[in-house]
Amino acid sequence: MKKWFKHPLAYVAIILAMVCGLIFVLAAVPGFNKLPSGTQNLRVVVLDQDQSSVSKNIATHLENKLPFKMVTATSLANAKRQLNTRQAALIIQIDKGLPASHPGPSA
């Protein structure tokens, strides 16, 4: 161990490692302030294209149960625009022709 610190390149390697670590911290840490602080800050768009009572019930339950800011959209183009401009993080799409009831397990 004493031989390592007698060589001048050992000090250069230690200083280089410290400088690289400091550069990483100074370059990377400021980028993390743009991240949401929690899931409650994420906006999720619910696009209900079916507009049936079942799909409206599903959309209502999603809004009440999920820990996101839920926003409704009127069209797929509007929802995609919100996603592309980063106003929303996710689109939940309920297609037309949603079955009125689930058949359940067969007996």
Secondary structure, 3 states (H helix, E strand, C coil): CHHHHHCHHHHHHHHHHHHHHHHHHHHHHHHHHHCCCCHHHCEEEEEECCCCHHHHHHHHHHHHHCCCEEEECCCHHHHHHHHHCCCCCEEEEECCCCCCCCCCCCC
